[in-house]
Amino acid sequence: MLRTLATAALASLALSGCAVDRPVGPDKSHEGRQDLADLRAGIWISPHGCQYWIIDDGAEGYMSPRFDPITGRPVCTRVPVDFPGLATGDFRGG
């Protein structure tokens, strides 16, 4: 009997913590920053010679391969690049 009462008391105590209405802070799914469509992308050249579009909005960075519009293949050079890892353009100017 005592064990049943103790179990019921612990269960009600545990559930009472769920009923507290606390503020959760601002909605993180809506940020007050500008739209990504307004940012200007730069080009990063990988150590393998392939080019990538990059954008950095200050909080997150975005990168995707650069494709040739005619062939649809990634834009890569076969010649060793003088500056592997080079980033050009105003990709941080977001």
N, CA, C and O atoms as a GROMACS GRO file, in nm:
protein
  376
    1MET      N    1   0.083  -0.119   0.000
    1MET     CA    2   0.000   0.000   0.000
    1MET      C    3   0.088   0.126   0.000
    1MET      O    4   0.064   0.219  -0.076
    2LEU      N    5   0.188   0.125   0.086
    2LEU     CA    6   0.277   0.240   0.096
    2LEU      C    7   0.357   0.259  -0.033
    2LEU      O    8   0.385   0.371  -0.076
    3ARG      N    9   0.392   0.146  -0.094
    3ARG     CA   10   0.467   0.152  -0.219
    3ARG      C   11   0.380   0.212  -0.330
    3ARG      O   12   0.430   0.288  -0.413
    4THR      N   13   0.252   0.178  -0.333
    4THR     CA   14   0.160   0.232  -0.432
    4THR      C   15   0.143   0.382  -0.414
    4THR      O   16   0.140   0.456  -0.513
    5LEU      N   17   0.132   0.428  -0.290
    5LEU     CA   18   0.119   0.571  -0.263
    5LEU      C   19   0.246   0.647  -0.304
    5LEU      O   20   0.238   0.756  -0.359
    6ALA      N   21   0.360   0.588  -0.276
    6ALA     CA   22   0.486   0.652  -0.313
    6ALA      C   23   0.500   0.662  -0.465
    6ALA      O   24   0.545   0.763  -0.517
    7THR      N   25   0.460   0.557  -0.535
    7THR     CA   26   0.465   0.558  -0.681
    7THR      C   27   0.370   0.662  -0.738
    7THR      O   28   0.406   0.734  -0.831
    8ALA      N   29   0.250   0.670  -0.682
    8ALA     CA   30   0.152   0.770  -0.728
    8ALA      C   31   0.202   0.912  -0.701
    8ALA      O   32   0.183   1.001  -0.784
    9ALA      N   33   0.265   0.933  -0.586
    9ALA     CA   34   0.317   1.066  -0.552
    9ALA      C   35   0.430   1.105  -0.647
    9ALA      O   36   0.436   1.219  -0.692
   10LEU      N   37   0.519   1.012  -0.677
   10LEU     CA   38   0.628   1.041  -0.770
   10LEU      C   39   0.577   1.066  -0.912
   10LEU      O   40   0.629   1.153  -0.983
   11ALA      N   41   0.476   0.991  -0.953
   11ALA     CA   42   0.420   1.010  -1.086
   11ALA      C   43   0.352   1.145  -1.098
   11ALA      O   44   0.368   1.214  -1.199
   12SER      N   45   0.277   1.185  -0.996
   12SER     CA   46   0.211   1.316  -1.001
   12SER      C   47   0.313   1.430  -0.995
   12SER      O   48   0.294   1.534  -1.058
   13LEU      N   49   0.421   1.410  -0.921
   13LEU     CA   50   0.526   1.512  -0.915
   13LEU      C   51   0.596   1.526  -1.051
   13LEU      O   52   0.626   1.637  -1.095
   14ALA      N   53   0.620   1.414  -1.116
   14ALA     CA   54   0.684   1.417  -1.247
   14ALA      C   55   0.594   1.483  -1.351
   14ALA      O   56   0.641   1.561  -1.434
   15LEU      N   57   0.465   1.454  -1.347
   15LEU     CA   58   0.371   1.514  -1.442
   15LEU      C   59   0.347   1.661  -1.413
   15LEU      O   60   0.313   1.736  -1.505
   16SER      N   61   0.362   1.704  -1.291
   16SER     CA   62   0.338   1.845  -1.259
   16SER      C   63   0.443   1.935  -1.325
   16SER      O   64   0.415   2.051  -1.353
   17GLY      N   65   0.561   1.882  -1.350
   17GLY     CA   66   0.663   1.960  -1.420
   17GLY      C   67   0.627   1.986  -1.565
   17GLY      O   68   0.675   2.082  -1.625
   18CYS      N   69   0.543   1.901  -1.622
   18CYS     CA   70   0.501   1.919  -1.761
   18CYS      C   71   0.397   2.029  -1.775
   18CYS      O   72   0.382   2.084  -1.884
   19ALA      N   73   0.328   2.062  -1.670
   19ALA     CA   74   0.218   2.158  -1.678
   19ALA      C   75   0.265   2.302  -1.662
   19ALA      O   76   0.184   2.394  -1.676
   20VAL      N   77   0.392   2.324  -1.632
   20VAL     CA   78   0.441   2.460  -1.612
   20VAL      C   79   0.449   2.531  -1.746
   20VAL      O   80   0.509   2.480  -1.841
   21ASP      N   81   0.388   2.649  -1.756
   21ASP     CA   82   0.388   2.727  -1.879
   21ASP      C   83   0.501   2.827  -1.874
   21ASP      O   84   0.488   2.936  -1.817
   22ARG      N   85   0.614   2.791  -1.935
   22ARG     CA   86   0.731   2.878  -1.935
   22ARG      C   87   0.746   2.944  -2.072
   22ARG      O   88   0.710   2.884  -2.173
   23PRO      N   89   0.798   3.066  -2.077
   23PRO     CA   90   0.824   3.126  -2.208
   23PRO      C   91   0.936   3.050  -2.279
   23PRO      O   92   1.034   3.010  -2.217
   24VAL      N   93   0.920   3.032  -2.408
   24VAL     CA   94   1.018   2.954  -2.484
   24VAL      C   95   1.113   3.039  -2.566
   24VAL      O   96   1.204   2.984  -2.628
   25GLY      N   97   1.095   3.168  -2.570
   25GLY     CA   98   1.186   3.255  -2.644
   25GLY      C   99   1.135   3.282  -2.785
   25GLY      O  100   1.024   3.241  -2.820
   26PRO      N  101   1.214   3.349  -2.865
   26PRO     CA  102   1.170   3.386  -3.000
   26PRO      C  103   1.161   3.264  -3.092
   26PRO      O  104   1.226   3.161  -3.070
   27ASP      N  105   1.079   3.279  -3.193
   27ASP     CA  106   1.061   3.173  -3.291
   27ASP      C  107   1.185   3.165  -3.380
   27ASP      O  108   1.213   3.258  -3.455
   28LYS      N  109   1.258   3.056  -3.371
   28LYS     CA  110   1.384   3.043  -3.444
   28LYS      C  111   1.362   3.011  -3.593
   28LYS      O  112   1.456   3.019  -3.672
   29SER      N  113   1.240   2.976  -3.631
   29SER     CA  114   1.216   2.945  -3.772
   29SER      C  115   1.200   3.070  -3.857
   29SER      O  116   1.206   3.061  -3.980
   30HIS      N  117   1.178   3.185  -3.796
   30HIS     CA  118   1.167   3.312  -3.868
   30HIS      C  119   1.277   3.404  -3.821
   30HIS      O  120   1.274   3.455  -3.709
   31GLU      N  121   1.373   3.426  -3.907
   31GLU     CA  122   1.483   3.514  -3.871
   31GLU      C  123   1.461   3.650  -3.933
   31GLU      O  124   1.398   3.663  -4.039
   32GLY      N  125   1.511   3.750  -3.868
   32GLY     CA  126   1.490   3.886  -3.915
   32GLY      C  127   1.589   3.931  -4.020
   32GLY      O  128   1.601   4.051  -4.046
   33ARG      N  129   1.660   3.838  -4.081
   33ARG     CA  130   1.760   3.875  -4.181
   33ARG      C  131   1.700   3.881  -4.320
   33ARG      O  132   1.585   3.844  -4.343
   34GLN      N  133   1.782   3.928  -4.412
   34GLN     CA  134   1.737   3.942  -4.550
   34GLN      C  135   1.721   3.806  -4.617
   34GLN      O  136   1.773   3.705  -4.569
   35ASP      N  137   1.650   3.807  -4.726
   35ASP     CA  138   1.626   3.685  -4.802
   35ASP      C  139   1.756   3.642  -4.871
   35ASP      O  140   1.835   3.727  -4.914
   36LEU      N  141   1.777   3.512  -4.881
   36LEU     CA  142   1.900   3.462  -4.945
   36LEU      C  143   1.906   3.499  -5.092
   36LEU      O  144   2.015   3.504  -5.150
   37ALA      N  145   1.792   3.525  -5.154
   37ALA     CA  146   1.792   3.563  -5.295
   37ALA      C  147   1.859   3.698  -5.316
   37ALA      O  148   1.902   3.728  -5.427
   38ASP      N  149   1.868   3.780  -5.212
   38ASP     CA  150   1.931   3.912  -5.224
   38ASP      C  151   2.083   3.906  -5.209
   38ASP      O  152   2.151   4.005  -5.235
   39LEU      N  153   2.137   3.793  -5.169
   39LEU     CA  154   2.282   3.780  -5.149
   39LEU      C  155   2.353   3.757  -5.283
   39LEU      O  156   2.293   3.704  -5.376
   40ARG      N  157   2.478   3.796  -5.290
   40ARG     CA  158   2.559   3.773  -5.409
   40ARG      C  159   2.657   3.660  -5.382
   40ARG      O  160   2.726   3.659  -5.280
   41ALA      N  161   2.662   3.566  -5.474
   41ALA     CA  162   2.748   3.448  -5.456
   41ALA      C  163   2.889   3.476  -5.509
   41ALA      O  164   2.907   3.553  -5.603
   42GLY      N  165   2.986   3.412  -5.446
   42GLY     CA  166   3.123   3.413  -5.494
   42GLY      C  167   3.158   3.274  -5.544
   42GLY      O  168   3.075   3.183  -5.538
   43ILE      N  169   3.277   3.257  -5.594
   43ILE     CA  170   3.321   3.127  -5.645
   43ILE      C  171   3.440   3.080  -5.563
   43ILE      O  172   3.536   3.154  -5.542
   44TRP      N  173   3.434   2.955  -5.517
   44TRP     CA  174   3.544   2.892  -5.445
   44TRP      C  175   3.599   2.781  -5.533
   44TRP      O  176   3.522   2.704  -5.591
   45ILE      N  177   3.730   2.773  -5.544
   45ILE     CA  178   3.795   2.668  -5.624
   45ILE      C  179   3.851   2.564  -5.527
   45ILE      O  180   3.935   2.595  -5.443
   46SER      N  181   3.804   2.442  -5.541
   46SER     CA  182   3.847   2.334  -5.452
   46SER      C  183   3.991   2.294  -5.484
   46SER      O  184   4.043   2.329  -5.589
   47PRO      N  185   4.055   2.220  -5.394
   47PRO     CA  186   4.190   2.171  -5.422
   47PRO      C  187   4.197   2.080  -5.546
   47PRO      O  188   4.305   2.060  -5.602
   48HIS      N  189   4.082   2.026  -5.588
   48HIS     CA  190   4.078   1.940  -5.706
   48HIS      C  191   4.053   2.020  -5.834
   48HIS      O  192   4.052   1.963  -5.943
   49GLY      N  193   4.034   2.152  -5.821
   49GLY     CA  194   4.013   2.237  -5.937
   49GLY      C  195   3.868   2.260  -5.974
   49GLY      O  196   3.841   2.325  -6.075
   50CYS      N  197   3.773   2.208  -5.897
   50CYS     CA  198   3.632   2.228  -5.927
   50CYS      C  199   3.582   2.357  -5.862
   50CYS      O  200   3.628   2.396  -5.755
   51GLN      N  201   3.486   2.421  -5.929
   51GLN     CA  202   3.434   2.549  -5.882
   51GLN      C  203   3.301   2.530  -5.810
   51GLN      O  204   3.219   2.447  -5.850
   52TYR      N  205   3.281   2.608  -5.704
   52TYR     CA  206   3.159   2.602  -5.625
   52TYR      C  207   3.107   2.743  -5.602
   52TYR      O  208   3.185   2.836  -5.579
   53TRP      N  209   2.974   2.759  -5.607
   53TRP     CA  210   2.912   2.885  -5.566
   53TRP      C  211   2.909   2.886  -5.415
   53TRP      O  212   2.871   2.786  -5.353
   54ILE      N  213   2.949   2.998  -5.353
   54ILE     CA  214   2.944   3.009  -5.208
   54ILE      C  215   2.878   3.141  -5.168
   54ILE      O  216   2.896   3.243  -5.234
   55ILE      N  217   2.801   3.135  -5.060
   55ILE     CA  218   2.737   3.253  -5.000
   55ILE      C  219   2.750   3.238  -4.850
   55ILE      O  220   2.729   3.130  -4.795
   56ASP      N  221   2.785   3.346  -4.783
   56ASP     CA  222   2.794   3.346  -4.637
   56ASP      C  223   2.714   3.464  -4.586
   56ASP      O  224   2.748   3.579  -4.611
   57ASP      N  225   2.605   3.436  -4.513
   57ASP     CA  226   2.521   3.544  -4.463
   57ASP      C  227   2.560   3.588  -4.322
   57ASP      O  228   2.490   3.668  -4.261
   58GLY      N  229   2.670   3.537  -4.271
   58GLY     CA  230   2.716   3.576  -4.138
   58GLY      C  231   2.684   3.474  -4.032
   58GLY      O  232   2.760   3.458  -3.936
   59ALA      N  233   2.573   3.404  -4.046
   59ALA     CA  234   2.536   3.301  -3.950
   59ALA      C  235   2.559   3.162  -4.007
   59ALA      O  236   2.600   3.070  -3.936
   60GLU      N  237   2.533   3.147  -4.136
   60GLU     CA  238   2.550   3.018  -4.202
   60GLU      C  239   2.617   3.040  -4.336
   60GLU      O  240   2.609   3.149  -4.394
   61GLY      N  241   2.683   2.939  -4.384
   61GLY     CA  242   2.742   2.944  -4.517
   61GLY      C  243   2.675   2.842  -4.606
   61GLY      O  244   2.633   2.736  -4.560
   62TYR      N  245   2.664   2.874  -4.734
   62TYR     CA  246   2.599   2.786  -4.829
   62TYR      C  247   2.694   2.763  -4.946
   62TYR      O  248   2.764   2.854  -4.988
   63MET      N  249   2.695   2.640  -4.998
   63MET     CA  250   2.785   2.607  -5.108
   63MET      C  251   2.717   2.504  -5.198
   63MET      O  252   2.655   2.409  -5.149
   64SER      N  253   2.731   2.522  -5.330
   64SER     CA  254   2.681   2.423  -5.424
   64SER      C  255   2.775   2.421  -5.545
   64SER      O  256   2.837   2.523  -5.577
   65PRO      N  257   2.786   2.307  -5.611
   65PRO     CA  258   2.875   2.298  -5.727
   65PRO      C  259   2.829   2.391  -5.839
   65PRO      O  260   2.710   2.416  -5.855
   66ARG      N  261   2.923   2.441  -5.914
   66ARG     CA  262   2.892   2.525  -6.030
   66ARG      C  263   2.886   2.433  -6.151
   66ARG      O  264   2.981   2.359  -6.178
   67PHE      N  265   2.774   2.437  -6.225
   67PHE     CA  266   2.754   2.350  -6.340
   67PHE      C  267   2.758   2.430  -6.470
   67PHE      O  268   2.717   2.546  -6.474
   68ASP      N  269   2.810   2.367  -6.575
   68ASP     CA  270   2.810   2.427  -6.708
   68ASP      C  271   2.666   2.428  -6.758
   68ASP      O  272   2.601   2.323  -6.757
   69PRO      N  273   2.613   2.543  -6.803
   69PRO     CA  274   2.472   2.548  -6.844
   69PRO      C  275   2.442   2.467  -6.970
   69PRO      O  276   2.327   2.430  -6.992
   70ILE      N  277   2.542   2.440  -7.052
   70ILE     CA  278   2.518   2.366  -7.175
   70ILE      C  279   2.526   2.215  -7.152
   70ILE      O  280   2.435   2.141  -7.191
   71THR      N  281   2.632   2.170  -7.088
   71THR     CA  282   2.652   2.026  -7.069
   71THR      C  283   2.590   1.973  -6.939
   71THR      O  284   2.559   1.855  -6.929
   72GLY      N  285   2.573   2.061  -6.841
   72GLY     CA  286   2.520   2.017  -6.711
   72GLY      C  287   2.625   1.951  -6.624
   72GLY      O  288   2.594   1.900  -6.517
   73ARG      N  289   2.749   1.953  -6.668
   73ARG     CA  290   2.858   1.892  -6.590
   73ARG      C  291   2.918   1.995  -6.494
   73ARG      O  292   2.908   2.115  -6.519
   74PRO      N  293   2.980   1.948  -6.386
   74PRO     CA  294   3.048   2.041  -6.295
   74PRO      C  295   3.163   2.112  -6.367
   74PRO      O  296   3.229   2.055  -6.453
   75VAL      N  297   3.185   2.238  -6.331
   75VAL     CA  298   3.293   2.317  -6.390
   75VAL      C  299   3.421   2.286  -6.312
   75VAL      O  300   3.435   2.325  -6.196
   76CYS      N  301   3.513   2.214  -6.377
   76CYS     CA  302   3.641   2.176  -6.316
   76CYS      C  303   3.751   2.198  -6.418
   76CYS      O  304   3.727   2.192  -6.539
   77THR      N  305   3.871   2.224  -6.370
   77THR     CA  306   3.985   2.239  -6.459
   77THR      C  307   4.074   2.117  -6.446
   77THR      O  308   4.088   2.060  -6.338
   78ARG      N  309   4.134   2.078  -6.557
   78ARG     CA  310   4.226   1.964  -6.552
   78ARG      C  311   4.366   2.007  -6.516
   78ARG      O  312   4.448   1.927  -6.471
   79VAL      N  313   4.393   2.135  -6.535
   79VAL     CA  314   4.525   2.190  -6.506
   79VAL      C  315   4.532   2.217  -6.356
   79VAL      O  316   4.435   2.265  -6.299
   80PRO      N  317   4.644   2.189  -6.292
   80PRO     CA  318   4.655   2.221  -6.149
   80PRO      C  319   4.631   2.370  -6.126
   80PRO      O  320   4.684   2.455  -6.198
   81VAL      N  321   4.554   2.400  -6.027
   81VAL     CA  322   4.519   2.538  -5.995
   81VAL      C  323   4.632   2.600  -5.914
   81VAL      O  324   4.686   2.537  -5.823
   82ASP      N  325   4.666   2.724  -5.948
   82ASP     CA  326   4.773   2.793  -5.876
   82ASP      C  327   4.736   2.820  -5.730
   82ASP      O  328   4.820   2.817  -5.641
   83PHE      N  329   4.608   2.846  -5.708
   83PHE     CA  330   4.563   2.882  -5.574
   83PHE      C  331   4.448   2.792  -5.532
   83PHE      O  332   4.333   2.837  -5.530
   84PRO      N  333   4.473   2.665  -5.498
   84PRO     CA  334   4.362   2.581  -5.452
   84PRO      C  335   4.305   2.637  -5.323
   84PRO      O  336   4.379   2.680  -5.234
   85GLY      N  337   4.175   2.635  -5.313
   85GLY     CA  338   4.109   2.690  -5.195
   85GLY      C  339   4.081   2.839  -5.208
   85GLY      O  340   4.036   2.901  -5.111
   86LEU      N  341   4.106   2.897  -5.325
   86LEU     CA  342   4.085   3.039  -5.348
   86LEU      C  343   3.935   3.069  -5.352
   86LEU      O  344   3.858   2.995  -5.413
   87ALA      N  345   3.895   3.175  -5.288
   87ALA     CA  346   3.757   3.222  -5.294
   87ALA      C  347   3.758   3.362  -5.354
   87ALA      O  348   3.834   3.448  -5.310
   88THR      N  349   3.672   3.384  -5.454
   88THR     CA  350   3.665   3.516  -5.517
   88THR      C  351   3.522   3.567  -5.510
   88THR      O  352   3.428   3.490  -5.490
   89GLY      N  353   3.506   3.696  -5.525
   89GLY     CA  354   3.373   3.756  -5.523
   89GLY      C  355   3.336   3.805  -5.384
   89GLY      O  356   3.405   3.778  -5.286
   90ASP      N  357   3.226   3.878  -5.379
   90ASP     CA  358   3.180   3.938  -5.254
   90ASP      C  359   3.084   3.844  -5.183
   90ASP      O  360   2.970   3.882  -5.154
   91PHE      N  361   3.128   3.722  -5.155
   91PHE     CA  362   3.038   3.624  -5.095
   91PHE      C  363   3.005   3.656  -4.950
   91PHE      O  364   2.908   3.602  -4.898
   92ARG      N  365   3.082   3.740  -4.884
   92ARG     CA  366   3.053   3.779  -4.746
   92ARG      C  367   2.980   3.912  -4.737
   92ARG      O  368   2.946   3.958  -4.628
   93GLY      N  369   2.956   3.973  -4.848
   93GLY     CA  370   2.896   4.106  -4.848
   93GLY      C  371   2.747   4.106  -4.824
   93GLY      O  372   2.686   4.213  -4.814
   94GLY      N  373   2.687   3.985  -4.814
   94GLY     CA  374   2.545   3.967  -4.794
   94GLY      C  375   2.480   4.078  -4.728
   94GLY      O  376   2.359   4.074  -4.705
   0.00000   0.00000   0.00000
